[in-house]
Amino acid sequence: MTIAHEFGKDVLLTGWGHSRFGKLSEETLESLIVKVATEAIANSGLDAGSIDEIVLGQFNSGMMPLSFTSSLALQTDPALANVPATRVENACASGSAAVQQGVKSLLAGTARNVLVIGAEKMTQAPASVVGAALLGADYDTAGKESTTGFTGLFAAVAKDYEARYGKVGDVLGSIAAKNHRNGVDNPYAQLRKDLGEEFCRTVSERNPMVADPLRRTDCSPVSDGAAAVVLSTSRTSGAATSPVRLTGFGHANDFLPAARRDSTAFAATRMSFERAFAMAGTRLDELDFLEVHDCFTIAELLMYEAAGLTEAGQGSRAITEGWVHREGRLPVNVSGGLKAKGHPVGATGVSQHVIAAMQLSGTAGAMQLPQARRAAVQNMGGLGVANYVSVLESM
């Protein structure tokens, strides 16, 4: 089974755009949206008048005064006037929520071409505002004072994991080092420096402990950025690259209170993988790479297990035995992941789809893998609460 078999129509990524991620003081949310939307439409070969719907993924949660942003994309081209536009939000998975909303419009037959954008401006806000905004995605700590924010929540997960399976500090350092090394080749990445395993494993003045056992190098940075993709039901003439096919998708939400979740199982994440693989009619061992939501290195470790790469408690094997390195049997986060690429919250899920499409169309430049035919991307909101997976393949 694939989407085409189940619904009788294709879902293709026909054009995409991506901004640099980082502290983009010269950009506004509007300018970022317009920039990537212009690029995505142009690369799809369509004219703006052929866009039937726009979906914008943006978290915001008080990080910007303007909270009604759905129509900003109309600034891209006068031909977009009166096109239906909706902003969707599902915490750090807002980008993939937007992608799936666009997919469902195509499958419902209400649109033939949907422009999906993910965007976020974060660096202009004080650290306290960003921290409070992100904690708004957690049932137990929303609205409360915290010195460690979401880092503290994932640090607690890491401690729970260590209590069950043993110390993972060096393993997390190796994950960070891998992603920083990969980020060097990503022209969009915020952090493009190979820091090395020794630095990432060691607490130092330049790499302090943020929340034990997570060091600064275990945490993704605060970022600005945007990405966009055009989803279509058929090939578009004049496209800049070959399209990429979406063959399956999965979405699963877990309970919001932490007490109702196993902190190291990420059960809903696992379910989102299973649903996507079932719809795509594929297995993990048929994939050529993964892009996963490594907001913290412990999250990537748990994604190895949730995806089915290893059994529970064995995720360290994937990194220590080289499986997930660029040259390994299943490269993970060749883009540098959120760890090095950056994490402008609403943009992340769309960015993951764009990076995967670049790989699958052979246009990833220095990031390009020699064999890239099928991939999955995984995007997560909250601490394993809102979970999205897409399976993509080259054509």
GUTIZA-745352 format. One line per 10 residues: their letters; for each residue x, y, z of C-alpha. Coordinates in nm, 3 decimals. Each point is the difference from the previous one (the first is absolute). Last residue first. Example, Ala and Ser with C-alpha at 12.3 -4.5 7.8 and 13.67 -1.06 7.14 Angstrom:
2
sa = 1.367 -0.106 0.714  -0.137 -0.344 0.066 $
This chain:
395
mselvsvyna = 1.087 0.929 -0.876  0.171 0.029 0.339  -0.173 -0.114 0.316  -0.154 0.153 0.311  -0.137 -0.149 0.322  -0.145 0.255 0.241  -0.012 -0.021 0.381  -0.184 0.223 0.245  -0.018 -0.008 0.381  -0.181 0.227 0.244 $
vglggmnqva = 0.078 -0.101 0.362  0.358 -0.135 0.004  0.113 0.279 0.231  -0.164 0.290 -0.177  -0.052 -0.012 -0.375  0.195 -0.252 -0.205  0.115 -0.025 -0.362  0.115 -0.317 -0.176  0.120 -0.018 -0.360  0.024 -0.324 -0.195 $
arraqplqma = 0.208 -0.082 -0.304  0.008 -0.182 -0.334  0.226 0.030 -0.303  0.320 0.155 0.131  0.315 -0.195 -0.091  0.314 0.214 -0.034  -0.110 0.237 0.278  -0.005 0.371 -0.081  0.087 0.244 0.280  0.259 0.179 -0.214 $
gatgslqmaa = -0.272 0.079 -0.254  -0.344 -0.127 0.100  -0.138 0.000 -0.357  -0.026 -0.374 -0.068  -0.381 0.003 -0.001  -0.019 -0.228 0.305  0.257 0.203 0.194  -0.168 0.331 -0.079  -0.339 -0.148 0.088  0.136 -0.114 0.338 $
ivhqsvgtag = 0.130 0.353 0.072  -0.338 0.144 -0.100  -0.195 -0.244 0.217  0.223 0.071 0.301  -0.033 0.374 -0.060  -0.379 -0.030 0.003  0.016 -0.169 0.341  0.246 0.254 0.141  -0.157 0.325 -0.115  -0.250 0.039 0.284 $
vphgkaklgg = 0.271 -0.041 0.266  0.297 0.185 -0.144  0.227 -0.290 0.101  0.356 0.022 -0.128  0.203 -0.189 -0.261  0.247 -0.121 0.261  -0.213 -0.168 0.267  -0.323 0.021 -0.201  0.152 -0.255 -0.233  0.347 0.039 -0.148 $
svnvplrger = -0.145 -0.045 -0.348  0.124 -0.361 -0.007  -0.244 -0.047 0.285  0.008 -0.380 0.019  0.192 -0.217 -0.246  -0.136 -0.357 -0.016  0.266 -0.261 -0.091  0.285 0.229 0.094  0.209 0.236 -0.215  -0.176 0.314 0.126 $
hvwgetiars = -0.008 -0.140 0.351  -0.312 -0.175 0.126  0.131 -0.360 0.001  0.342 0.093 0.140  0.029 -0.268 0.268  0.006 0.260 0.281  -0.290 0.194 -0.155  -0.253 -0.274 -0.065  0.125 -0.205 0.295  -0.100 0.281 0.238 $
gqgaetlgaa = -0.364 -0.068 -0.083  0.005 -0.330 0.188  -0.225 0.090 0.294  -0.315 -0.080 -0.192  0.078 -0.217 -0.304  0.182 0.151 -0.294  -0.079 0.165 -0.334  -0.370 -0.026 0.077  -0.090 0.363 -0.062  -0.072 0.047 0.372 $
eymlleaitf = 0.341 -0.145 0.091  0.212 0.220 -0.224  -0.235 0.286 0.092  0.096 -0.044 0.366  0.364 0.079 -0.078  -0.112 0.299 -0.207  -0.204 0.131 0.294  0.294 -0.046 0.239  0.198 0.228 -0.233  -0.245 0.284 0.056 $
cdhvelfdle = -0.230 0.159 -0.258  0.099 -0.305 -0.204  -0.317 -0.031 -0.209  0.093 -0.252 -0.266  0.117 0.003 -0.363  0.049 -0.360 -0.110  0.200 -0.160 -0.281  0.002 -0.272 -0.268  -0.320 -0.174 0.105  -0.083 -0.363 -0.081 $
dlrtgamafa = 0.119 -0.122 0.342  -0.266 0.217 0.164  -0.276 -0.180 -0.183  -0.231 0.097 -0.286  -0.362 -0.017 -0.106  -0.027 0.378 0.012  -0.318 -0.013 0.208  0.149 -0.260 0.235  0.329 0.189 0.030  -0.181 0.322 0.089 $
refsmrtaaf = -0.223 -0.170 0.256  0.292 -0.184 0.162  0.209 0.317 0.022  -0.287 0.193 0.159  -0.052 -0.288 0.244  0.363 0.012 0.113  -0.034 0.372 0.066  -0.320 -0.073 0.192  0.184 -0.247 0.222  0.296 0.226 0.083 $
atsdrraapl = 0.123 -0.280 0.230  0.243 0.199 0.218  -0.241 0.219 0.198  -0.277 -0.257 0.019  -0.301 0.231 -0.034  -0.305 0.065 0.217  0.196 0.169 0.279  0.144 0.243 -0.255  -0.343 0.156 -0.051  -0.058 0.062 -0.375 $
fdnahgfgtl = -0.115 -0.346 -0.110  0.156 -0.117 -0.325  -0.077 0.116 -0.352  0.053 -0.203 -0.316  0.052 0.103 -0.362  0.118 -0.216 -0.288  0.078 0.060 -0.364  0.053 -0.208 -0.311  0.124 0.006 -0.358  0.092 0.368 -0.040 $
rvpstaagst = 0.160 0.020 -0.345  0.289 0.228 -0.092  -0.008 0.216 -0.311  0.293 0.027 -0.243  0.162 0.340 0.024  -0.047 0.358 -0.122  -0.362 -0.058 -0.098  -0.095 0.117 -0.351  -0.307 -0.217 -0.027  -0.158 -0.116 0.324 $
rstslvvaaa = -0.040 -0.366 0.084  -0.333 -0.098 0.155  -0.192 0.023 0.328  0.211 0.290 0.128  0.172 0.107 0.321  0.211 0.315 -0.019  0.260 0.026 0.276  0.118 0.278 0.228  0.273 0.062 0.256  0.057 0.271 0.259 $
gdsvpscdtr = 0.255 0.124 0.250  0.083 0.151 0.338  0.172 -0.207 0.266  0.044 -0.089 0.366  0.264 -0.273 0.009  -0.037 -0.380 0.030  0.129 -0.147 0.326  0.250 -0.282 0.063  0.293 0.230 -0.079  -0.102 0.221 0.293 $
rlpdavmpnr = 0.031 -0.299 0.229  -0.280 -0.237 0.099  0.063 -0.234 0.294  -0.083 0.205 0.207  -0.178 0.316 -0.106  0.203 0.265 -0.182  0.345 -0.147 0.063  0.253 0.234 -0.153  0.169 -0.035 -0.340  0.225 0.303 -0.036 $
esvtrcfeeg = 0.095 0.000 0.369  0.029 -0.377 -0.016  -0.205 -0.318 0.029  0.146 -0.260 -0.234  -0.179 -0.231 -0.245  -0.055 0.263 -0.268  0.362 0.121 0.018  0.141 -0.353 -0.019  -0.234 -0.098 -0.281  0.105 0.272 -0.242 $
ldkrlqaypn = -0.134 0.353 -0.039  -0.043 -0.006 -0.379  -0.134 0.349 -0.062  -0.298 0.114 -0.205  -0.251 0.105 0.267  -0.303 0.179 -0.150  -0.035 -0.234 -0.294  -0.132 0.114 -0.339  0.322 -0.072 -0.192  0.003 -0.357 0.138 $
dvgnrhnkaa = 0.342 -0.164 -0.040  0.130 0.107 0.343  -0.326 -0.122 0.152  0.106 -0.362 -0.042  0.294 0.043 0.240  -0.227 0.179 0.248  -0.245 -0.288 -0.030  0.261 -0.266 0.060  0.153 0.191 0.293  -0.340 0.037 0.168 $
isglvdgvkg = -0.072 -0.372 -0.040  0.345 -0.085 0.138  -0.058 0.224 0.301  -0.332 -0.175 0.062  0.184 -0.333 0.002  0.261 0.137 0.240  -0.270 0.106 0.246  -0.202 -0.320 -0.038  0.029 -0.165 0.342  -0.197 -0.319 0.059 $
yraeydkava = -0.322 -0.159 -0.128  -0.283 0.060 0.245  0.138 0.276 0.225  0.178 0.148 -0.303  -0.330 0.029 -0.188  -0.168 0.168 0.296  0.293 0.241 0.022  -0.024 0.075 -0.373  -0.373 0.062 0.033  0.068 0.241 0.288 $
aflgtfgtts = 0.253 0.177 -0.223  -0.275 0.025 -0.263  -0.217 0.194 0.244  0.291 0.211 0.125  0.091 0.098 -0.355  -0.361 0.108 -0.046  0.056 0.283 0.247  0.317 -0.010 0.213  -0.055 0.285 0.246  -0.375 -0.056 0.023 $
ekgatdydag = -0.286 0.214 0.127  -0.347 -0.135 -0.072  -0.247 0.097 -0.273  0.012 -0.340 -0.166  0.196 -0.244 0.218  -0.224 -0.308 0.026  -0.184 0.010 -0.331  0.302 0.086 -0.214  -0.036 0.195 -0.326  -0.016 0.331 0.189 $
llaagvvsap = 0.352 -0.087 0.109  0.110 0.110 -0.346  -0.157 0.343 0.041  0.142 0.042 0.350  0.350 -0.076 -0.123  -0.033 0.234 -0.297  -0.126 0.280 0.225  0.278 -0.053 0.255  0.262 -0.009 -0.274  -0.112 0.344 -0.117 $
aqtmkeagiv = -0.175 0.007 -0.341  0.179 0.114 -0.316  0.151 -0.346 -0.044  -0.331 -0.178 -0.053  -0.139 0.068 -0.347  -0.174 -0.309 -0.138  -0.111 -0.137 -0.334  -0.147 -0.310 -0.163  -0.167 0.040 -0.337  -0.225 -0.233 -0.201 $
lvnratgall = -0.122 0.110 -0.344  -0.274 -0.232 -0.121  -0.060 -0.102 -0.360  -0.293 -0.213 -0.115  -0.248 0.106 0.267  -0.341 -0.104 0.137  0.044 -0.359 -0.117  0.000 -0.148 0.349  0.342 -0.153 -0.067  0.144 0.338 -0.094 $
skvgqqvaas = -0.155 0.168 0.305  0.131 -0.284 0.216  0.354 0.054 -0.125  -0.015 0.370 0.087  -0.108 -0.077 0.355  0.277 -0.261 0.015  0.261 0.258 -0.096  -0.136 0.255 0.247  0.014 -0.253 0.284  0.353 -0.074 -0.115 $
gsacanevrt = 0.096 0.363 0.055  -0.193 0.034 0.329  0.187 -0.297 0.151  0.184 0.219 0.253  -0.336 0.096 0.153  -0.299 -0.112 -0.205  -0.103 0.320 -0.177  -0.178 0.059 -0.331  -0.039 0.330 -0.186  -0.253 -0.003 -0.283 $
apvnalapdt = -0.009 0.161 -0.342  -0.276 -0.017 -0.262  0.113 0.187 -0.316  -0.174 0.338 -0.012  0.303 0.182 -0.143  0.273 -0.248 -0.095  0.034 0.152 -0.348  0.136 0.318 0.162  0.317 -0.197 0.087  0.198 -0.072 0.317 $
qlalsstfsl = -0.198 0.233 0.228  -0.270 -0.270 0.002  0.236 -0.200 0.224  -0.073 0.239 0.286  -0.365 -0.106 -0.003  0.027 -0.266 0.272  0.184 0.223 0.246  -0.242 0.092 0.278  0.230 -0.010 0.305  0.189 0.324 -0.057 $
pmmgsnfqgl = 0.164 0.084 0.334  0.276 -0.259 -0.051  0.132 -0.262 0.245  -0.349 -0.023 0.148  -0.075 -0.362 -0.085  0.162 0.040 -0.346  -0.055 -0.359 -0.122  -0.018 0.050 -0.377  -0.103 -0.237 -0.280  -0.158 0.185 -0.292 $
viedisgadl = -0.242 -0.170 -0.239  -0.080 0.160 -0.336  -0.267 -0.118 -0.246  -0.075 -0.018 -0.371  0.336 0.113 -0.138  -0.028 0.023 -0.379  -0.013 0.380 0.005  0.353 0.004 0.140  0.137 -0.136 -0.325  0.119 -0.356 0.008 $
gsnaiaetav = 0.345 -0.130 -0.092  0.042 -0.149 0.348  0.329 0.185 0.043  -0.172 0.336 -0.041  -0.268 -0.088 0.254  0.256 -0.123 0.255  0.232 0.299 -0.043  -0.276 0.258 0.035  -0.136 -0.182 0.306  0.347 -0.013 0.155 $
kvilseltee = 0.059 0.375 -0.035  -0.355 0.109 0.082  -0.003 -0.195 0.325  0.341 0.128 0.105  -0.094 0.360 -0.085  -0.321 -0.028 0.201  0.167 -0.147 0.308  0.247 0.286 -0.020  0.358 -0.028 -0.121  0.311 0.212 0.064 $
slkgfrshgw = 0.040 -0.138 0.352  0.027 -0.355 -0.132  0.141 -0.188 0.299  0.023 -0.346 -0.150  -0.151 -0.203 -0.283  0.066 0.082 -0.367  -0.315 0.002 -0.204  -0.154 -0.296 -0.183  -0.214 -0.034 -0.312  -0.186 -0.286 -0.163 $
gtllvdkgfe = -0.165 -0.122 -0.317  -0.193 -0.303 -0.124  -0.050 -0.207 0.314  -0.245 -0.256 -0.132  -0.317 -0.152 0.142  -0.138 -0.253 -0.245  -0.360 -0.100 -0.043  -0.224 -0.304 0.044  -0.032 0.030 0.377  0.136 -0.334 0.121 $
haitm = 0.213 -0.092 -0.300  0.144 0.349 -0.047  0.058 0.040 0.374  0.193 -0.326 -0.002  -0.099 -0.361 0.064 $
